[in-house]
Amino acid sequence: MSPRQPIPFKMYLFCPPSPVKFYDAAAAACSRSLKMATSSERSPPPFPESEDQEPDPDPADGDSDEGEDIFTGNSKPAEIKAERHQPPVDVTAKLQRDIPSSDPLGDLDGSGANKKPARDGRQADLFTEPRSDIFSEEAAARPARPGPASGSNANSSSKSNGIHSDEEQDIFAEATVELSLDSPHSERKETPKPVTSTESSVAVQPSAPKTALKTMAELEEEESEDKFELNISITNPEKVGDGMNAYMAYQVSTQTSLPMFRSKSFTVKRRFSDFLGLYEKLSEKHAQNGYIVPPPPEKSILGMTKVKVGKEDPSSAEFVERRRAALERYLQRVVAHPSLLQDPDVREFLERDELPRAVNTQALSGAGFLKMINRATDAVSKMTIKMNESDIWFEEKLQEVESEDQQLRKLHGVVESLVNHRKDLSINTAVFAKSVAMLGSSEDNTALSRALSQLAEVEDRMEQLHQEQASSDFFVFAELLADYIRLLGGVRGCFDQRMKTWQRWQDAQVTLQKKRENEARLLWANKPDKLQQAKEEIAEWENKVTQYEADFERISTTVRKEVLRFEKEKARDFKNQIMKYLESLLHSQQQLIKYWEAFLPEAKAIA
Amino acid sequence: MVVSVSEMMDDAPEVSVSGFNLSVSSIKVTEAIKKENSLVFVVGAQEFPSKKQHFVDRKFEDFEWLQQCLLMPDGIPGLQGIIFPPLPAKPCAFQSNTQEKMIKQLGLLGLDDDWKTYCMALEMYLQLVVSHTTLGKNQVLRSFFTQTQGPGGQAGRKGILNRLSQALEEIKKENHQDVDEFFRNERASNSSLVRLTKATTERLIAVVRTQQNIALACGHFSTTLHLGVGPDEDPAAKTFSKLSLKLSEIIIIVKKNFECVAENNLNILGLGLDLVSRYEESEKEMLFRRTCKLVELEQNSKNLEKAKPAKKANMEEIKKASEKEFRHISDIARLEIQKLHRVRVEVFQQCLTSWCEKQLHAARETSSILSQHLRAFKQLDSTE
C-alpha cells in the first residue's frame, strides 16, 4: 500500500498522537482551503468543534497502511513515488470533488498553482518554505494527482515526487512536525496538540467558525465511504486471585492499521473495573459537550460473587461469557465513535500494559456514593429546568427517545421469555431422549430397539440445537436490546447536557441584566468609583453570555449530529443482527433436515 | 389416519357380523362438538358391501357402554384372555378446563385444545374393535354404529374391566407366581414396558407443551414489534421500522414452524406412543385376569384335595371347569400377546416413519422460506 501522505506521517515518528482520519481531514482541509487546520479553534476542549464536522472516525484503510509504508519507504523518493501512485480512492474522489480543476501533477510544479484557489497560492509558498500546514494540504492534493495521473504523467509524477521528496527531507529536518499535523487534522483532535503550541507559524489557522455546516453533507458522504481499520476482540477470561479478592482478567486484543497506535496488533489484560474507569473518564470529558458516550455493561454483584467463590457451574460460565461479549461490544462502540477514538484515554486503555486501578468505580465505595448523590441532584435539577425550546427538532427527538425506550424494554421482556422457553425445550428434549433410550434398550425386537436408540440420539442432537438457538436468541437480540436501552440513557444524557448549557446561558443573561441594573443604579446614585468596577463586570458578563450562547449552539449541533449518528448506527446494528439471526435459524433448520434424513431409513427399517 | 389399523391387523378389512359388515378404514370420528355440558362425537362408518353410510352422535358414555358390552358375553371361551383395545380416558367437565387438568386426566390427548387428537384416538379404538376377530363379531357393534339414540346411560353395569373394582387383593394376586415361563417373562417385561412407555409419553408431553409455549412467545414478540412501528418521517427511523417489520415476519415463520412441529409431535408420535402405552396397560389387565383365574384354579385344586368324599365330585367338576377356562384363557392370551408384540412394532414403525417424514417436510419448508427471506434481506442490504 502506498502512503498518500508520506511527509505528515513521518511526523508520527516524533509525535505519537496521530490524526486518525488524516486523509479525510486533508481532503476536507483542501476544500476548506485556508480555514482548515486549526487545532485551536477552541483551545481547551480536547475535541474541538472542528472535529464535529467529521463524526465518523473511520480512517480509510489506506491511511494507516500508508502510514506504515511511509515509515519504511520514505527514505527512497523513488519508492515513495511508486507508493504515491495509489492514493485511496475516497480521498482522490473527494479531492477531485473539492478541487475544481483536477489537474495532473504537472500543475503542482508551480505553474499549476495558479489554477487552484488559495491553496495553490500557498503551494507556491510551500515550495519555498516547508510550511507544514500547506504542506499537508499539498500533500493531500498530491496523492489525488498522482492517482489519476499516475499512468499518463510519469514526468510530472517524478517532478512532484521530487518536490515531495524535497519536502520530505525538509520536513524530516524539521522537528516541528506538529504543524502539518494541525492543518489536515482540523477534524481530528489529539490532546498532544498542546505540543503544537510551538508552531506559531501555524497561525495560518483562522479561527473561523466551523464550516461544519457547509461541509456536513460532504463529511457524511466521506464517512460512508470510509472503512474502519480497527478490530478489537476480548478473549480468554481468566480468574486471577482467590476468594473475595479474586477478579476476572480479560484479554483485550487490538488489531489496527491506524498510525496513532504504537503497533499493528497488541494485547493487554484488563479487568472489569478498568472498563468502568474508562467510561468515567470519557464521560467526564465528553458528555458535557453533548457526545453520546456508550455506557459500559452493568455491574453484577451476584454474578461476580459466584465467580469469585469459585463455583464452576454453567451459570457462572454463562455469566462470564455474557460479560465478555458485553465488554467487547462496549469497546467496539467506543472506538466506532470518531471523537472518542481520538481520546488518549482510549488509546491508553488499549495499549498500556498496566493501568492504575480505577478505585472509584467500586459499587460500595465512597466515590460510588458521591456519584449517586450527584446523579440524584442532577435529576432534581433536571426536573426544575423548563427549557424554552426554540428548535422543535429536539423536543420531537426527545419524545421519540422516550417511546423508543419503552418499546425496547417491552421487546426485551418478550425476547427473554422466548429465550427461557427455548432453554426449557432443550432440557425437556434431553429428558425425553433419555426415556426413549431406556425404552429402546428394553425392547426385544432388534430393529425397533435400534430405531429407538437412534431416535434417542436424534433427540439428543436436537437438544444441542435448541441450546444453540436459545443462546443465539439471547446474544443476538436480548443483549442487543439491553445495550440499546442503556445507550438510550446516554442519548437522554446528552439532551440533558444541552439543557444544562441552555440554563447556564440563561443564568448568565440574568446575571448580566442584574449587573446592568446595578450599573444604572450606581449611575443614578452617582458613585463613580464603583461604576468602573460595574462596567468591568458588565463587560465580563457580556463575554460570558456570548460564550455560553455559542456553547449552546455548539452543543446543539453536536447533539444533533450525535443523534443522527446514533440512529444510523442503530439501524445498522439491528440490520446486522437480524441477518445473523436469519442465518442461524436457517442453519438450525438445515441441521434438522440432516438429522431427520438420517433417521428416516432407520424408522422404515423397523420390521 | 397415521396409524393404519387395517394394515396392522391380519384380519380382513371387512368384518362379517351376520350381515352387518363394516369397512374398517371407513370408520371415522370426525369431530367433537360441545353440546351443553358434554362432548358429542360424530361417528361415521360405511357398510360393506352396500356402501351405506351411517352417521351417529355418540357421547363418551356410549363408548364406555360399548367397551363393557364387549366383555359381557359368557359364551366365548377365553374371552378374558383377550387384550382389549384401550379406550381413552373420559374427558373431564368443561367449565374448569385448564390445560393442566386436561393433561392430568387425558394424558397426551389433553394437549390438543381442539380435541382433534382425542378424536383420532377414539377412531383408532373403534377400528381396532371392529377389526378384531372375536370382538368384531359382537352384535352390539351394530347398534352402536347405526342406532340414532345413543345406547349409553347404562354405564352402571360393571364390567370386568371396571377399574373401580381394583382392590388390595389385586395387588397380592398381581405378584402371584406363574406356572408358565412364557407368561412369567411376559408379565415381567410388560410391567417394565408399561412404566417406561408411560414415562416416555409424559416426557413427550413436556416437550410438546414447551413447543407450544415457544410458538406463543414468538407470537408476542412479533406483535410487540408491530406495535412499535409508527408513522415515521425521518429516514433513519423509517429504516428501523422496516427492519422491525421484517424481523416480525421472520418470527412468524419461526412460530408457524414450531406449531407445525408440535402438532406432528402430538398427532403422530404422541398418538402412537399413547396407543402403545394404553395397549400395554390393557395387556397388563388381561394378564391380571389370567392370574386371577390361576389363583382361582389353584384354590379350587386345593379345595378338591381337602374336600370330603361327598363333595369330591362337585369339587372335581369345579376344578375341571376352571382348569378348562384357564387353559382357554391362556391359549387366547398367548395368541393375543404375540399379536400385540407384532402390533407394537408395526405401530412404532408406522408412526416413527410418518412422523419423521412430516418433520422432515416441515423442516424443508421452513428452510426454503428462510433462505428466501435471507436472500431478499441481503439484497435489501446491498441496495440500501
Boltz contact constraints between the chains, C-beta under 6 A:
constraints:
  - contact:
      token1: [A, 407]
      token2: [B, 228]
      max_distance: 6.0
  - contact:
      token1: [A, 410]
      token2: [B, 224]
      max_distance: 6.0
  - contact:
      token1: [A, 411]
      token2: [B, 224]
      max_distance: 6.0
  - contact:
      token1: [A, 414]
      token2: [B, 220]
      max_distance: 6.0
  - contact:
      token1: [A, 414]
      token2: [B, 221]
      max_distance: 6.0
  - contact:
      token1: [A, 414]
      token2: [B, 224]
      max_distance: 6.0
  - contact:
      token1: [A, 417]
      token2: [B, 217]
      max_distance: 6.0
  - contact:
      token1: [A, 418]
      token2: [B, 217]
      max_distance: 6.0
  - contact:
      token1: [A, 418]
      token2: [B, 221]
      max_distance: 6.0
  - contact:
      token1: [A, 421]
      token2: [B, 213]
      max_distance: 6.0
  - contact:
      token1: [A, 421]
      token2: [B, 214]
      max_distance: 6.0
  - contact:
      token1: [A, 421]
      token2: [B, 217]
      max_distance: 6.0
  - contact:
      token1: [A, 424]
      token2: [B, 210]
      max_distance: 6.0
  - contact:
      token1: [A, 425]
      token2: [B, 210]
      max_distance: 6.0
  - contact:
      token1: [A, 428]
      token2: [B, 206]
      max_distance: 6.0
  - contact:
      token1: [A, 428]
      token2: [B, 207]
      max_distance: 6.0
  - contact:
      token1: [A, 428]
      token2: [B, 210]
      max_distance: 6.0
  - contact:
      token1: [A, 429]
      token2: [B, 207]
      max_distance: 6.0
  - contact:
      token1: [A, 431]
      token2: [B, 203]
      max_distance: 6.0
  - contact:
      token1: [A, 432]
      token2: [B, 203]
      max_distance: 6.0
  - contact:
      token1: [A, 432]
      token2: [B, 204]
      max_distance: 6.0
  - contact:
      token1: [A, 432]
      token2: [B, 207]
      max_distance: 6.0
  - contact:
      token1: [A, 435]
      token2: [B, 199]
      max_distance: 6.0
  - contact:
      token1: [A, 435]
      token2: [B, 200]
      max_distance: 6.0
  - contact:
      token1: [A, 435]
      token2: [B, 203]
      max_distance: 6.0
  - contact:
      token1: [A, 436]
      token2: [B, 200]
      max_distance: 6.0
  - contact:
      token1: [A, 438]
      token2: [B, 196]
      max_distance: 6.0
  - contact:
      token1: [A, 439]
      token2: [B, 196]
      max_distance: 6.0
  - contact:
      token1: [A, 439]
      token2: [B, 200]
      max_distance: 6.0
  - contact:
      token1: [A, 442]
      token2: [B, 192]
      max_distance: 6.0
  - contact:
      token1: [A, 442]
      token2: [B, 196]
      max_distance: 6.0
  - contact:
      token1: [A, 445]
      token2: [B, 345]
      max_distance: 6.0
  - contact:
      token1: [A, 448]
      token2: [B, 345]
      max_distance: 6.0
  - contact:
      token1: [A, 448]
      token2: [B, 348]
      max_distance: 6.0
  - contact:
      token1: [A, 567]
      token2: [B, 236]
      max_distance: 6.0
  - contact:
      token1: [A, 568]
      token2: [B, 236]
      max_distance: 6.0
  - contact:
      token1: [A, 571]
      token2: [B, 236]
      max_distance: 6.0
  - contact:
      token1: [A, 571]
      token2: [B, 239]
      max_distance: 6.0
  - contact:
      token1: [A, 571]
      token2: [B, 240]
      max_distance: 6.0
  - contact:
      token1: [A, 574]
      token2: [B, 243]
      max_distance: 6.0
  - contact:
      token1: [A, 575]
      token2: [B, 243]
      max_distance: 6.0
  - contact:
      token1: [A, 578]
      token2: [B, 247]
      max_distance: 6.0
  - contact:
      token1: [A, 582]
      token2: [B, 374]
      max_distance: 6.0
  - contact:
      token1: [A, 585]
      token2: [B, 370]
      max_distance: 6.0
  - contact:
      token1: [A, 586]
      token2: [B, 370]
      max_distance: 6.0
  - contact:
      token1: [A, 586]
      token2: [B, 371]
      max_distance: 6.0
  - contact:
      token1: [A, 586]
      token2: [B, 374]
      max_distance: 6.0
  - contact:
      token1: [A, 589]
      token2: [B, 363]
      max_distance: 6.0
  - contact:
      token1: [A, 589]
      token2: [B, 366]
      max_distance: 6.0
  - contact:
      token1: [A, 589]
      token2: [B, 367]
      max_distance: 6.0
  - contact:
      token1: [A, 590]
      token2: [B, 367]
      max_distance: 6.0
  - contact:
      token1: [A, 592]
      token2: [B, 363]
      max_distance: 6.0
  - contact:
      token1: [A, 593]
      token2: [B, 363]
      max_distance: 6.0
  - contact:
      token1: [A, 593]
      token2: [B, 364]
      max_distance: 6.0
  - contact:
      token1: [A, 596]
      token2: [B, 356]
      max_distance: 6.0
  - contact:
      token1: [A, 596]
      token2: [B, 359]
      max_distance: 6.0
  - contact:
      token1: [A, 596]
      token2: [B, 360]
      max_distance: 6.0
  - contact:
      token1: [A, 599]
      token2: [B, 356]
      max_distance: 6.0
  - contact:
      token1: [A, 600]
      token2: [B, 356]
      max_distance: 6.0
  - contact:
      token1: [A, 603]
      token2: [B, 352]
      max_distance: 6.0
  - contact:
      token1: [A, 603]
      token2: [B, 353]
      max_distance: 6.0
  - contact:
      token1: [A, 603]
      token2: [B, 356]
      max_distance: 6.0
  - contact:
      token1: [A, 604]
      token2: [B, 353]
      max_distance: 6.0
  - contact:
      token1: [A, 606]
      token2: [B, 349]
      max_distance: 6.0
